[in-house]
Amino acid sequence: MPNTSQPSKPGHITTGDILEDLGFSPQETLEAKVKSDLWRDLLVHIEQRGVDQAYLKKALRIHQPDVSNLLRGKISKFSTGKLIQFAVRLNLGVHVVLKEAPTQKRRAATISDAKTRKRSRGLAHA
């Protein structure tokens, strides 16, 4: 029987970014997020149009198993460039925005500000 007299402690403190917590580099994390965003937007468009796999096979010029992989979210099978090609083949515009990344100091301040706001909300509700 487990000891219930002591409050449980978290087993792991997270930074708020699962990919960073898993040890991915900032570059790998960014690429995964970009691919995920591209895939999500493609899927929303596909679902809104209500097209079937046969149409996608022809429009995207890929084999049926690849259509299935795309629809099931197996994005590791596709490069970022390939996902952009799919968007273009579906007559979607693609716009890439580059901006200066926050420095570690600014990022730490943002995380700290968020924790402070969360703490103050908790106190306000108490």
N, C-alpha and C positions, 0 to 999 in steps of 0.2 A: 504494500500500500504506500503511495507517495506521501511524502511529508508535506502537509498543507499549512504548517505554521509559519513558514517563511514565504514572503512574496516572491514570485518568480522574477528572475532577472532576464533581460533580453540576451539572447545568445550571440547576437551580432549587432553592432552599431552600423547603420547604413549611411552613406553620403547622400542618398536620395536619387542616385543614378545606378540602376541595377547593373549596367554594363561596366561601369567603373568599379563597382563592388566586386564583379567577377574577374577583374584584372585586365580588362581590355585597355589598350592604349587610347589616348584621346583621338587619334586618327581613326582607329578601328571603330570606336564609339560613334564618331561623326558619320563614317561611311554606313554603319548599320542604321543609324537614324535616317539618313538620306534615303537609303533603299527602302526602309519601312514606310516613309512618307510617300515615296513614289508608288509603291505597291498599294498602299491604302487608297490613294487618289485614283489609281487605275481601277481598283475593285469597285469603288463607289460609282465610277462612271459606267463600268460594265453592268453593275446591278441596276442602275437607273435606266439604262437602255434596254435591259431585259434580253440580252442576246444569249444565244446558246453556244455550246462548245464548238459546234461545227462552224459557226460564223467566225468565232475567234481564231480557230485553226487557219481559216482562209485569210482573214484580215491581218492577223499578226504574222502569217507565213511561218508557222511553227507546227511541229508534230503534236498530235492529240495528247500524248503523255505530258508534254510541256504545258499545254493548256491546263491540264488537270493540276500540275504542280503550281502554276500561277494562281489558280483559283483557290487552292488549298493553303496558300501562304508559304510555300516552300521557296522563299526568295533567295536562299543561299545558292540555288541552282541558276540564278540569273545575275548578271553584272548590272551595275548601275546604268551603264551605257545601253544594255539590252532593254531595260525597263523604260528608258527614254525613247528608244526606237519603238517600243510597243505603244507608247503614248502618241507618238507622231503618226503611227499607222492607224490609230483610232481617231485621228484628226483632233488631237488635243494639243494645246499650246503648252510648252514647257518653259518655265522662267526660273533661272538660277540666280540667286542673290548672294553675293559675297559681302561679308562685313567683318570688321575687326573683332576677333574673339576677346572675351573678357579676360583680363589678367587674373592670376591666382588671387591677388590681393582684392580685386573688385569682386571676384566670385565668392571669396570667403565672406566679404562684407554682405553680399546678397543673401547668402545662406544664413548668416547671423541675423540679418534683418528679418528674414522669414521666421526664424525660430522665436525672435522677440515678439513679433506680431502674433504668432500662434500662442505663445505664453500669455500675452496680454488678453487675448480673446478668452482663453481658459479662465483667467482671473475675473474677467467681466461677467462670465456666466456663473461663477461660484457664488 
